[in-house]
Amino acid sequence: MTRDQARIQINTYVEEAYASIKKAEAVADTHGISFDFNLGYGMGGTYSPKRPMTRDEALKLVESGQTLTDTQRAQVVAVLRSNPNDSDDAWSESSYYEPGWNSSSSMC
């Protein structure tokens, strides 16, 4: 493989990675779930959904038995501890960040 061919292949992989992240964002927004994406120390962040996780969604995550990231676990706990009749409280307590991408360095 030549260097030019390698560059083309690398660009293809990077484009595929961006497309996959956009798909993950759409799923996160649909289901009210945060996720982390980190390439290395200090090079990443947390995506917070554009709508809050509901109590039902939080319970389903807990019952699924799947492994949650620290961000997802904190979000689930905050939603389950919030007043079920006050969705604003659930949103503000279930997300440490504004909706969208938040740099991991903002936690330092």
C-alpha positions in Angstrom: 0.0 0.0 0.0 1.3 3.4 -0.9 1.2 6.4 1.4 -1.5 8.0 -0.7 -3.6 4.8 -0.5 -3.0 4.7 3.3 -4.3 8.3 3.6 -7.4 7.5 1.6 -8.1 4.4 3.8 -7.5 6.4 7.0 -9.9 9.1 5.8 -12.5 6.5 5.1 -12.2 5.1 8.6 -12.4 8.5 10.2 -15.5 9.3 8.1 -17.1 6.0 9.3 -16.2 6.9 12.9 -18.0 10.3 12.6 -21.0 8.6 11.0 -21.1 6.1 13.9 -20.9 8.9 16.5 -23.9 10.7 14.8 -25.9 7.4 15.0 -25.0 7.1 18.7 -26.1 10.7 19.3 -29.5 10.0 17.6 -30.0 6.9 19.8 -29.0 8.8 22.9 -31.5 11.6 22.1 -34.3 9.2 21.4 -33.8 7.3 24.7 -32.5 10.1 27.0 -29.2 8.3 27.6 -25.7 9.9 28.0 -22.6 8.3 26.7 -18.8 8.9 26.9 -16.4 8.8 24.0 -12.7 9.0 24.8 -9.8 8.5 22.4 -7.3 8.9 25.2 -6.6 10.8 28.4 -8.0 14.3 28.1 -9.2 13.6 24.6 -12.9 13.0 24.7 -16.1 13.9 26.4 -19.7 13.1 27.4 -22.7 13.4 25.1 -25.8 14.4 27.1 -29.1 13.8 25.4 -31.4 16.6 24.2 -34.2 15.3 26.4 -34.2 13.8 29.9 -34.2 10.1 30.6 -37.7 9.1 31.9 -38.2 7.0 35.1 -39.3 4.1 33.0 -36.2 4.3 30.8 -34.0 4.4 34.0 -35.8 1.4 35.4 -35.4 -0.5 32.2 -31.7 0.2 32.2 -31.3 -1.1 35.7 -33.4 -4.2 35.0 -31.5 -5.0 31.8 -28.4 -5.8 33.8 -26.1 -4.2 31.3 -22.9 -2.5 32.4 -23.4 1.3 32.6 -20.7 3.9 32.4 -20.2 6.2 35.4 -22.1 8.9 33.6 -25.0 6.7 32.8 -25.1 5.3 36.4 -25.2 8.8 37.8 -27.9 9.8 35.4 -30.1 6.8 36.4 -29.6 7.4 40.1 -30.5 11.1 39.8 -33.6 10.3 37.8 -34.8 7.6 40.2 -34.1 9.9 43.2 -36.0 12.9 41.7 -39.6 13.7 42.2 -41.5 11.7 39.6 -44.1 14.5 39.2 -41.5 17.2 38.4 -39.7 16.5 35.1 -37.6 19.7 35.4 -35.9 18.3 38.5 -35.2 15.0 36.8 -33.6 16.8 33.9 -31.4 19.2 35.9 -30.3 16.4 38.3 -29.8 13.7 35.8 -27.4 15.6 33.6 -24.2 17.3 34.9 -23.9 19.0 31.6 -25.8 21.0 29.0 -27.3 18.9 26.2 -24.8 17.9 23.5 -21.1 17.3 23.8 -19.1 18.3 26.9 -15.4 18.1 27.1 -13.9 15.6 29.5 -11.4 18.3 30.5 -14.3 20.3 31.9 -14.3 17.8 34.8 -10.7 18.6 35.8 
